Amino acid sequence: MPYLFGGLVVLNALLLGYYLFLQQPSTTQSVQAAQDELTHEIPFTNSAAHAAPLIGTKD
């Protein structure tokens, strides 16, 4: 029984190493669309002028 458990532990370690380090993930169509969406510029509006003053200031 200890040999069976040890063999399963070694097999698990080998499979984990393969999937983490050797196998290259393939990009699906949804992943590619999400990556393309993230590479576009995001419009930014500075709203600091509209913020309330800090508590304790005399502005």
CHARMM-style PDB file with segment names, atoms N, HN, CA, C and O in Angstrom:
ATOM      1  N   MET     1       0.808  -1.200   0.000  1.00  0.00      PROA
ATOM      2  CA  MET     1       0.000   0.000   0.000  1.00  0.00      PROA
ATOM      3  C   MET     1       0.858   1.274   0.000  1.00  0.00      PROA
ATOM      4  O   MET     1       0.500   2.232  -0.685  1.00  0.00      PROA
ATOM      5  N   PRO     2       1.980   1.324   0.744  1.00  0.00      PROA
ATOM      6  CA  PRO     2       2.804   2.535   0.685  1.00  0.00      PROA
ATOM      7  C   PRO     2       3.378   2.784  -0.712  1.00  0.00      PROA
ATOM      8  O   PRO     2       3.567   3.932  -1.114  1.00  0.00      PROA
ATOM      9  N   TYR     3       3.655   1.701  -1.450  1.00  0.00      PROA
ATOM     10  HN  TYR     3       3.502   0.769  -1.123  1.00  0.00      PROA
ATOM     11  CA  TYR     3       4.183   1.878  -2.810  1.00  0.00      PROA
ATOM     12  C   TYR     3       3.133   2.476  -3.732  1.00  0.00      PROA
ATOM     13  O   TYR     3       3.450   3.290  -4.599  1.00  0.00      PROA
ATOM     14  N   LEU     4       1.905   2.079  -3.547  1.00  0.00      PROA
ATOM     15  HN  LEU     4       1.648   1.418  -2.843  1.00  0.00      PROA
ATOM     16  CA  LEU     4       0.816   2.627  -4.354  1.00  0.00      PROA
ATOM     17  C   LEU     4       0.647   4.113  -4.064  1.00  0.00      PROA
ATOM     18  O   LEU     4       0.519   4.919  -4.986  1.00  0.00      PROA
ATOM     19  N   PHE     5       0.646   4.472  -2.793  1.00  0.00      PROA
ATOM     20  HN  PHE     5       0.750   3.817  -2.044  1.00  0.00      PROA
ATOM     21  CA  PHE     5       0.517   5.882  -2.418  1.00  0.00      PROA
ATOM     22  C   PHE     5       1.700   6.693  -2.943  1.00  0.00      PROA
ATOM     23  O   PHE     5       1.507   7.778  -3.491  1.00  0.00      PROA
ATOM     24  N   GLY     6       2.905   6.188  -2.785  1.00  0.00      PROA
ATOM     25  HN  GLY     6       3.062   5.307  -2.340  1.00  0.00      PROA
ATOM     26  CA  GLY     6       4.082   6.893  -3.284  1.00  0.00      PROA
ATOM     27  C   GLY     6       4.063   7.039  -4.786  1.00  0.00      PROA
ATOM     28  O   GLY     6       4.466   8.074  -5.315  1.00  0.00      PROA
ATOM     29  N   GLY     7       3.595   6.006  -5.486  1.00  0.00      PROA
ATOM     30  HN  GLY     7       3.268   5.165  -5.056  1.00  0.00      PROA
ATOM     31  CA  GLY     7       3.493   6.094  -6.938  1.00  0.00      PROA
ATOM     32  C   GLY     7       2.487   7.136  -7.370  1.00  0.00      PROA
ATOM     33  O   GLY     7       2.715   7.859  -8.340  1.00  0.00      PROA
ATOM     34  N   LEU     8       1.374   7.222  -6.658  1.00  0.00      PROA
ATOM     35  HN  LEU     8       1.188   6.635  -5.870  1.00  0.00      PROA
ATOM     36  CA  LEU     8       0.369   8.239  -6.991  1.00  0.00      PROA
ATOM     37  C   LEU     8       0.876   9.650  -6.711  1.00  0.00      PROA
ATOM     38  O   LEU     8       0.566  10.585  -7.450  1.00  0.00      PROA
ATOM     39  N   VAL     9       1.649   9.800  -5.650  1.00  0.00      PROA
ATOM     40  HN  VAL     9       1.901   9.040  -5.050  1.00  0.00      PROA
ATOM     41  CA  VAL     9       2.227  11.112  -5.343  1.00  0.00      PROA
ATOM     42  C   VAL     9       3.203  11.523  -6.438  1.00  0.00      PROA
ATOM     43  O   VAL     9       3.190  12.671  -6.882  1.00  0.00      PROA
ATOM     44  N   VAL    10       4.044  10.599  -6.872  1.00  0.00      PROA
ATOM     45  HN  VAL    10       4.054   9.667  -6.511  1.00  0.00      PROA
ATOM     46  CA  VAL    10       5.013  10.905  -7.930  1.00  0.00      PROA
ATOM     47  C   VAL    10       4.293  11.203  -9.245  1.00  0.00      PROA
ATOM     48  O   VAL    10       4.664  12.135  -9.959  1.00  0.00      PROA
ATOM     49  N   LEU    11       3.270  10.419  -9.565  1.00  0.00      PROA
ATOM     50  HN  LEU    11       2.968   9.662  -8.985  1.00  0.00      PROA
ATOM     51  CA  LEU    11       2.501  10.659 -10.781  1.00  0.00      PROA
ATOM     52  C   LEU    11       1.814  12.017 -10.739  1.00  0.00      PROA
ATOM     53  O   LEU    11       1.776  12.734 -11.738  1.00  0.00      PROA
ATOM     54  N   ASN    12       1.276  12.361  -9.584  1.00  0.00      PROA
ATOM     55  HN  ASN    12       1.306  11.778  -8.772  1.00  0.00      PROA
ATOM     56  CA  ASN    12       0.626  13.660  -9.431  1.00  0.00      PROA
ATOM     57  C   ASN    12       1.638  14.787  -9.613  1.00  0.00      PROA
ATOM     58  O   ASN    12       1.334  15.783 -10.269  1.00  0.00      PROA
ATOM     59  N   ALA    13       2.827  14.647  -9.047  1.00  0.00      PROA
ATOM     60  HN  ALA    13       3.073  13.838  -8.514  1.00  0.00      PROA
ATOM     61  CA  ALA    13       3.862  15.676  -9.190  1.00  0.00      PROA
ATOM     62  C   ALA    13       4.302  15.817 -10.641  1.00  0.00      PROA
ATOM     63  O   ALA    13       4.524  16.932 -11.113  1.00  0.00      PROA
ATOM     64  N   LEU    14       4.430  14.706 -11.350  1.00  0.00      PROA
ATOM     65  HN  LEU    14       4.250  13.800 -10.967  1.00  0.00      PROA
ATOM     66  CA  LEU    14       4.817  14.775 -12.764  1.00  0.00      PROA
ATOM     67  C   LEU    14       3.747  15.454 -13.606  1.00  0.00      PROA
ATOM     68  O   LEU    14       4.064  16.290 -14.453  1.00  0.00      PROA
ATOM     69  N   LEU    15       2.491  15.107 -13.385  1.00  0.00      PROA
ATOM     70  HN  LEU    15       2.233  14.428 -12.697  1.00  0.00      PROA
ATOM     71  CA  LEU    15       1.417  15.734 -14.156  1.00  0.00      PROA
ATOM     72  C   LEU    15       1.296  17.221 -13.835  1.00  0.00      PROA
ATOM     73  O   LEU    15       1.067  18.034 -14.731  1.00  0.00      PROA
ATOM     74  N   LEU    16       1.448  17.573 -12.576  1.00  0.00      PROA
ATOM     75  HN  LEU    16       1.634  16.913 -11.848  1.00  0.00      PROA
ATOM     76  CA  LEU    16       1.386  18.985 -12.206  1.00  0.00      PROA
ATOM     77  C   LEU    16       2.524  19.760 -12.859  1.00  0.00      PROA
ATOM     78  O   LEU    16       2.309  20.853 -13.384  1.00  0.00      PROA
ATOM     79  N   GLY    17       3.726  19.206 -12.832  1.00  0.00      PROA
ATOM     80  HN  GLY    17       3.901  18.318 -12.406  1.00  0.00      PROA
ATOM     81  CA  GLY    17       4.854  19.865 -13.485  1.00  0.00      PROA
ATOM     82  C   GLY    17       4.647  20.013 -14.975  1.00  0.00      PROA
ATOM     83  O   GLY    17       5.018  21.033 -15.556  1.00  0.00      PROA
ATOM     84  N   TYR    18       4.057  19.005 -15.604  1.00  0.00      PROA
ATOM     85  HN  TYR    18       3.755  18.176 -15.133  1.00  0.00      PROA
ATOM     86  CA  TYR    18       3.805  19.091 -17.042  1.00  0.00      PROA
ATOM     87  C   TYR    18       2.816  20.210 -17.351  1.00  0.00      PROA
ATOM     88  O   TYR    18       3.064  21.031 -18.234  1.00  0.00      PROA
ATOM     89  N   TYR    19       1.703  20.246 -16.634  1.00  0.00      PROA
ATOM     90  HN  TYR    19       1.502  19.579 -15.917  1.00  0.00      PROA
ATOM     91  CA  TYR    19       0.683  21.244 -16.942  1.00  0.00      PROA
ATOM     92  C   TYR    19       1.097  22.649 -16.529  1.00  0.00      PROA
ATOM     93  O   TYR    19       0.636  23.619 -17.131  1.00  0.00      PROA
ATOM     94  N   LEU    20       1.953  22.789 -15.521  1.00  0.00      PROA
ATOM     95  HN  LEU    20       2.328  22.002 -15.032  1.00  0.00      PROA
ATOM     96  CA  LEU    20       2.361  24.123 -15.103  1.00  0.00      PROA
ATOM     97  C   LEU    20       3.512  24.681 -15.930  1.00  0.00      PROA
ATOM     98  O   LEU    20       3.551  25.882 -16.196  1.00  0.00      PROA
ATOM     99  N   PHE    21       4.449  23.830 -16.342  1.00  0.00      PROA
ATOM    100  HN  PHE    21       4.417  22.854 -16.126  1.00  0.00      PROA
ATOM    101  CA  PHE    21       5.672  24.350 -16.948  1.00  0.00      PROA
ATOM    102  C   PHE    21       5.873  23.984 -18.409  1.00  0.00      PROA
ATOM    103  O   PHE    21       6.486  24.757 -19.144  1.00  0.00      PROA
ATOM    104  N   LEU    22       5.388  22.851 -18.854  1.00  0.00      PROA
ATOM    105  HN  LEU    22       4.889  22.223 -18.256  1.00  0.00      PROA
ATOM    106  CA  LEU    22       5.711  22.410 -20.205  1.00  0.00      PROA
ATOM    107  C   LEU    22       4.615  22.686 -21.218  1.00  0.00      PROA
ATOM    108  O   LEU    22       4.911  23.028 -22.363  1.00  0.00      PROA
ATOM    109  N   GLN    23       3.368  22.545 -20.826  1.00  0.00      PROA
ATOM    110  HN  GLN    23       3.128  22.267 -19.896  1.00  0.00      PROA
ATOM    111  CA  GLN    23       2.278  22.720 -21.783  1.00  0.00      PROA
ATOM    112  C   GLN    23       1.996  24.204 -21.981  1.00  0.00      PROA
ATOM    113  O   GLN    23       1.771  24.934 -21.015  1.00  0.00      PROA
ATOM    114  N   GLN    24       2.008  24.639 -23.219  1.00  0.00      PROA
ATOM    115  HN  GLN    24       2.190  24.046 -24.004  1.00  0.00      PROA
ATOM    116  CA  GLN    24       1.703  26.020 -23.537  1.00  0.00      PROA
ATOM    117  C   GLN    24       0.192  26.167 -23.703  1.00  0.00      PROA
ATOM    118  O   GLN    24      -0.417  25.413 -24.461  1.00  0.00      PROA
ATOM    119  N   PRO    25      -0.419  27.123 -23.011  1.00  0.00      PROA
ATOM    120  CA  PRO    25      -1.869  27.274 -23.134  1.00  0.00      PROA
ATOM    121  C   PRO    25      -2.245  27.842 -24.496  1.00  0.00      PROA
ATOM    122  O   PRO    25      -1.547  28.696 -25.041  1.00  0.00      PROA
ATOM    123  N   SER    26      -3.336  27.366 -25.025  1.00  0.00      PROA
ATOM    124  HN  SER    26      -3.904  26.672 -24.582  1.00  0.00      PROA
ATOM    125  CA  SER    26      -3.828  27.880 -26.304  1.00  0.00      PROA
ATOM    126  C   SER    26      -4.884  28.942 -26.028  1.00  0.00      PROA
ATOM    127  O   SER    26      -5.736  28.781 -25.155  1.00  0.00      PROA
ATOM    128  N   THR    27      -4.810  30.026 -26.787  1.00  0.00      PROA
ATOM    129  HN  THR    27      -4.117  30.156 -27.497  1.00  0.00      PROA
ATOM    130  CA  THR    27      -5.773  31.107 -26.592  1.00  0.00      PROA
ATOM    131  C   THR    27      -7.032  30.804 -27.387  1.00  0.00      PROA
ATOM    132  O   THR    27      -6.978  30.522 -28.584  1.00  0.00      PROA
ATOM    133  N   THR    28      -8.152  30.868 -26.709  1.00  0.00      PROA
ATOM    134  HN  THR    28      -8.196  31.097 -25.737  1.00  0.00      PROA
ATOM    135  CA  THR    28      -9.436  30.664 -27.368  1.00  0.00      PROA
ATOM    136  C   THR    28      -9.929  31.993 -27.920  1.00  0.00      PROA
ATOM    137  O   THR    28      -9.311  33.036 -27.705  1.00  0.00      PROA
ATOM    138  N   GLN    29     -11.037  31.944 -28.626  1.00  0.00      PROA
ATOM    139  HN  GLN    29     -11.539  31.097 -28.800  1.00  0.00      PROA
ATOM    140  CA  GLN    29     -11.574  33.150 -29.247  1.00  0.00      PROA
ATOM    141  C   GLN    29     -12.047  34.142 -28.187  1.00  0.00      PROA
ATOM    142  O   GLN    29     -11.883  35.350 -28.362  1.00  0.00      PROA
ATOM    143  N   SER    30     -12.623  33.662 -27.106  1.00  0.00      PROA
ATOM    144  HN  SER    30     -12.756  32.681 -26.963  1.00  0.00      PROA
ATOM    145  CA  SER    30     -13.097  34.572 -26.062  1.00  0.00      PROA
ATOM    146  C   SER    30     -11.932  35.220 -25.314  1.00  0.00      PROA
ATOM    147  O   SER    30     -12.006  36.388 -24.934  1.00  0.00      PROA
ATOM    148  N   VAL    31     -10.856  34.456 -25.106  1.00  0.00      PROA
ATOM    149  HN  VAL    31     -10.795  33.507 -25.415  1.00  0.00      PROA
ATOM    150  CA  VAL    31      -9.678  35.018 -24.445  1.00  0.00      PROA
ATOM    151  C   VAL    31      -9.038  36.064 -25.343  1.00  0.00      PROA
ATOM    152  O   VAL    31      -8.617  37.115 -24.859  1.00  0.00      PROA
ATOM    153  N   GLN    32      -8.959  35.801 -26.620  1.00  0.00      PROA
ATOM    154  HN  GLN    32      -9.301  34.947 -27.013  1.00  0.00      PROA
ATOM    155  CA  GLN    32      -8.384  36.761 -27.559  1.00  0.00      PROA
ATOM    156  C   GLN    32      -9.216  38.034 -27.612  1.00  0.00      PROA
ATOM    157  O   GLN    32      -8.657  39.128 -27.680  1.00  0.00      PROA
ATOM    158  N   ALA    33     -10.544  37.913 -27.581  1.00  0.00      PROA
ATOM    159  HN  ALA    33     -10.998  37.024 -27.526  1.00  0.00      PROA
ATOM    160  CA  ALA    33     -11.403  39.095 -27.588  1.00  0.00      PROA
ATOM    161  C   ALA    33     -11.215  39.911 -26.317  1.00  0.00      PROA
ATOM    162  O   ALA    33     -11.206  41.141 -26.367  1.00  0.00      PROA
ATOM    163  N   ALA    34     -11.066  39.245 -25.190  1.00  0.00      PROA
ATOM    164  HN  ALA    34     -11.073  38.246 -25.149  1.00  0.00      PROA
ATOM    165  CA  ALA    34     -10.838  39.959 -23.927  1.00  0.00      PROA
ATOM    166  C   ALA    34      -9.489  40.664 -23.925  1.00  0.00      PROA
ATOM    167  O   ALA    34      -9.378  41.786 -23.432  1.00  0.00      PROA
ATOM    168  N   GLN    35      -8.464  40.019 -24.471  1.00  0.00      PROA
ATOM    169  HN  GLN    35      -8.554  39.107 -24.872  1.00  0.00      PROA
ATOM    170  CA  GLN    35      -7.148  40.652 -24.541  1.00  0.00      PROA
ATOM    171  C   GLN    35      -7.176  41.857 -25.466  1.00  0.00      PROA
ATOM    172  O   GLN    35      -6.567  42.882 -25.159  1.00  0.00      PROA
ATOM    173  N   ASP    36      -7.872  41.755 -26.593  1.00  0.00      PROA
ATOM    174  HN  ASP    36      -8.367  40.923 -26.842  1.00  0.00      PROA
ATOM    175  CA  ASP    36      -7.980  42.892 -27.504  1.00  0.00      PROA
ATOM    176  C   ASP    36      -8.728  44.044 -26.852  1.00  0.00      PROA
ATOM    177  O   ASP    36      -8.396  45.210 -27.065  1.00  0.00      PROA
ATOM    178  N   GLU    37      -9.733  43.715 -26.061  1.00  0.00      PROA
ATOM    179  HN  GLU    37     -10.002  42.768 -25.888  1.00  0.00      PROA
ATOM    180  CA  GLU    37     -10.502  44.755 -25.383  1.00  0.00      PROA
ATOM    181  C   GLU    37      -9.658  45.460 -24.329  1.00  0.00      PROA
ATOM    182  O   GLU    37      -9.822  46.660 -24.107  1.00  0.00      PROA
ATOM    183  N   LEU    38      -8.761  44.735 -23.681  1.00  0.00      PROA
ATOM    184  HN  LEU    38      -8.627  43.760 -23.861  1.00  0.00      PROA
ATOM    185  CA  LEU    38      -7.931  45.328 -22.642  1.00  0.00      PROA
ATOM    186  C   LEU    38      -6.804  46.181 -23.194  1.00  0.00      PROA
ATOM    187  O   LEU    38      -6.273  47.026 -22.473  1.00  0.00      PROA
ATOM    188  N   THR    39      -6.422  45.987 -24.445  1.00  0.00      PROA
ATOM    189  HN  THR    39      -6.854  45.300 -25.030  1.00  0.00      PROA
ATOM    190  CA  THR    39      -5.318  46.755 -25.001  1.00  0.00      PROA
ATOM    191  C   THR    39      -5.754  48.120 -25.528  1.00  0.00      PROA
ATOM    192  O   THR    39      -4.899  48.944 -25.853  1.00  0.00      PROA
ATOM    193  N   HSD    40      -7.057  48.382 -25.620  1.00  0.00      PROA
ATOM    194  HN  HSD    40      -7.750  47.712 -25.356  1.00  0.00      PROA
ATOM    195  CA  HSD    40      -7.517  49.700 -26.060  1.00  0.00      PROA
ATOM    196  C   HSD    40      -7.379  50.698 -24.923  1.00  0.00      PROA
ATOM    197  O   HSD    40      -7.440  50.337 -23.748  1.00  0.00      PROA
ATOM    198  N   GLU    41      -7.190  51.960 -25.293  1.00  0.00      PROA
ATOM    199  HN  GLU    41      -7.139  52.253 -26.247  1.00  0.00      PROA
ATOM    200  CA  GLU    41      -7.045  52.991 -24.275  1.00  0.00      PROA
ATOM    201  C   GLU    41      -8.378  53.222 -23.574  1.00  0.00      PROA
ATOM    202  O   GLU    41      -9.447  53.147 -24.180  1.00  0.00      PROA
ATOM    203  N   ILE    42      -8.280  53.502 -22.294  1.00  0.00      PROA
ATOM    204  HN  ILE    42      -7.412  53.563 -21.801  1.00  0.00      PROA
ATOM    205  CA  ILE    42      -9.466  53.779 -21.490  1.00  0.00      PROA
ATOM    206  C   ILE    42      -9.589  55.289 -21.339  1.00  0.00      PROA
ATOM    207  O   ILE    42      -8.626  55.939 -20.931  1.00  0.00      PROA
ATOM    208  N   PRO    43     -10.746  55.867 -21.655  1.00  0.00      PROA
ATOM    209  CA  PRO    43     -10.882  57.312 -21.470  1.00  0.00      PROA
ATOM    210  C   PRO    43     -10.816  57.670 -19.981  1.00  0.00      PROA
ATOM    211  O   PRO    43     -11.402  56.993 -19.135  1.00  0.00      PROA
ATOM    212  N   PHE    44     -10.094  58.742 -19.687  1.00  0.00      PROA
ATOM    213  HN  PHE    44      -9.618  59.292 -20.373  1.00  0.00      PROA
ATOM    214  CA  PHE    44      -9.887  59.149 -18.299  1.00  0.00      PROA
ATOM    215  C   PHE    44     -10.365  60.574 -18.127  1.00  0.00      PROA
ATOM    216  O   PHE    44     -10.029  61.455 -18.918  1.00  0.00      PROA
ATOM    217  N   THR    45     -11.152  60.793 -17.087  1.00  0.00      PROA
ATOM    218  HN  THR    45     -11.425  60.077 -16.444  1.00  0.00      PROA
ATOM    219  CA  THR    45     -11.608  62.127 -16.744  1.00  0.00      PROA
ATOM    220  C   THR    45     -11.131  62.440 -15.333  1.00  0.00      PROA
ATOM    221  O   THR    45     -11.416  61.698 -14.393  1.00  0.00      PROA
ATOM    222  N   ASN    46     -10.411  63.530 -15.192  1.00  0.00      PROA
ATOM    223  HN  ASN    46     -10.179  64.133 -15.956  1.00  0.00      PROA
ATOM    224  CA  ASN    46      -9.908  63.918 -13.884  1.00  0.00      PROA
ATOM    225  C   ASN    46     -11.051  64.569 -13.107  1.00  0.00      PROA
ATOM    226  O   ASN    46     -11.542  65.633 -13.484  1.00  0.00      PROA
ATOM    227  N   SER    47     -11.462  63.931 -12.037  1.00  0.00      PROA
ATOM    228  HN  SER    47     -11.063  63.067 -11.730  1.00  0.00      PROA
ATOM    229  CA  SER    47     -12.572  64.449 -11.238  1.00  0.00      PROA
ATOM    230  C   SER    47     -12.102  65.012  -9.908  1.00  0.00      PROA
ATOM    231  O   SER    47     -12.903  65.152  -8.984  1.00  0.00      PROA
ATOM    232  N   ALA    48     -10.829  65.335  -9.793  1.00  0.00      PROA
ATOM    233  HN  ALA    48     -10.178  65.221 -10.544  1.00  0.00      PROA
ATOM    234  CA  ALA    48     -10.298  65.847  -8.535  1.00  0.00      PROA
ATOM    235  C   ALA    48     -10.872  67.227  -8.206  1.00  0.00      PROA
ATOM    236  O   ALA    48     -10.998  67.577  -7.032  1.00  0.00      PROA
ATOM    237  N   ALA    49     -11.217  68.006  -9.218  1.00  0.00      PROA
ATOM    238  HN  ALA    49     -11.115  67.722 -10.171  1.00  0.00      PROA
ATOM    239  CA  ALA    49     -11.765  69.336  -8.964  1.00  0.00      PROA
ATOM    240  C   ALA    49     -13.169  69.254  -8.371  1.00  0.00      PROA
ATOM    241  O   ALA    49     -13.627  70.210  -7.745  1.00  0.00      PROA
ATOM    242  N   HSD    50     -13.854  68.135  -8.555  1.00  0.00      PROA
ATOM    243  HN  HSD    50     -13.482  67.358  -9.063  1.00  0.00      PROA
ATOM    244  CA  HSD    50     -15.225  67.998  -8.074  1.00  0.00      PROA
ATOM    245  C   HSD    50     -15.300  67.321  -6.713  1.00  0.00      PROA
ATOM    246  O   HSD    50     -16.391  67.175  -6.162  1.00  0.00      PROA
ATOM    247  N   ALA    51     -14.160  66.902  -6.158  1.00  0.00      PROA
ATOM    248  HN  ALA    51     -13.274  67.020  -6.605  1.00  0.00      PROA
ATOM    249  CA  ALA    51     -14.159  66.191  -4.880  1.00  0.00      PROA
ATOM    250  C   ALA    51     -14.313  67.186  -3.742  1.00  0.00      PROA
ATOM    251  O   ALA    51     -13.879  68.334  -3.845  1.00  0.00      PROA
ATOM    252  N   ALA    52     -14.927  66.745  -2.669  1.00  0.00      PROA
ATOM    253  HN  ALA    52     -15.280  65.813  -2.586  1.00  0.00      PROA
ATOM    254  CA  ALA    52     -15.084  67.582  -1.495  1.00  0.00      PROA
ATOM    255  C   ALA    52     -13.737  67.771  -0.811  1.00  0.00      PROA
ATOM    256  O   ALA    52     -12.871  66.902  -0.913  1.00  0.00      PROA
ATOM    257  N   PRO    53     -13.541  68.890  -0.114  1.00  0.00      PROA
ATOM    258  CA  PRO    53     -12.256  69.080   0.583  1.00  0.00      PROA
ATOM    259  C   PRO    53     -12.132  68.109   1.748  1.00  0.00      PROA
ATOM    260  O   PRO    53     -13.128  67.603   2.267  1.00  0.00      PROA
ATOM    261  N   LEU    54     -10.882  67.858   2.150  1.00  0.00      PROA
ATOM    262  HN  LEU    54     -10.074  68.269   1.728  1.00  0.00      PROA
ATOM    263  CA  LEU    54     -10.631  66.952   3.256  1.00  0.00      PROA
ATOM    264  C   LEU    54     -11.197  67.529   4.555  1.00  0.00      PROA
ATOM    265  O   LEU    54     -11.269  68.746   4.725  1.00  0.00      PROA
ATOM    266  N   ILE    55     -11.586  66.662   5.443  1.00  0.00      PROA
ATOM    267  HN  ILE    55     -11.528  65.674   5.305  1.00  0.00      PROA
ATOM    268  CA  ILE    55     -12.123  67.106   6.717  1.00  0.00      PROA
ATOM    269  C   ILE    55     -10.988  67.732   7.528  1.00  0.00      PROA
ATOM    270  O   ILE    55      -9.919  67.141   7.677  1.00  0.00      PROA
ATOM    271  N   GLY    56     -11.231  68.916   8.040  1.00  0.00      PROA
ATOM    272  HN  GLY    56     -12.100  69.397   7.919  1.00  0.00      PROA
ATOM    273  CA  GLY    56     -10.231  69.609   8.848  1.00  0.00      PROA
ATOM    274  C   GLY    56      -9.474  70.673   8.099  1.00  0.00      PROA
ATOM    275  O   GLY    56      -8.700  71.410   8.711  1.00  0.00      PROA
ATOM    276  N   THR    57      -9.669  70.791   6.759  1.00  0.00      PROA
ATOM    277  HN  THR    57     -10.297  70.193   6.262  1.00  0.00      PROA
ATOM    278  CA  THR    57      -8.993  71.837   5.997  1.00  0.00      PROA
ATOM    279  C   THR    57      -9.895  73.056   5.930  1.00  0.00      PROA
ATOM    280  O   THR    57     -11.109  72.957   6.108  1.00  0.00      PROA
ATOM    281  N   LYS    58      -9.281  74.222   5.667  1.00  0.00      PROA
ATOM    282  HN  LYS    58      -8.295  74.303   5.522  1.00  0.00      PROA
ATOM    283  CA  LYS    58     -10.042  75.471   5.637  1.00  0.00      PROA
ATOM    284  C   LYS    58     -10.266  75.973   4.219  1.00  0.00      PROA
ATOM    285  O   LYS    58     -10.308  77.181   3.986  1.00  0.00      PROA
ATOM    286  N   ASP    59     -10.410  75.051   3.267  1.00  0.00      PROA
ATOM    287  HN  ASP    59     -10.377  74.070   3.456  1.00  0.00      PROA
ATOM    288  CA  ASP    59     -10.635  75.442   1.862  1.00  0.00      PROA
ATOM    289  C   ASP    59     -12.092  75.747   1.616  1.00  0.00      PROA
ATOM    290  OT1 ASP    59     -12.470  76.092   0.497  1.00  0.00      PROA
TER     291      ASP     59
END
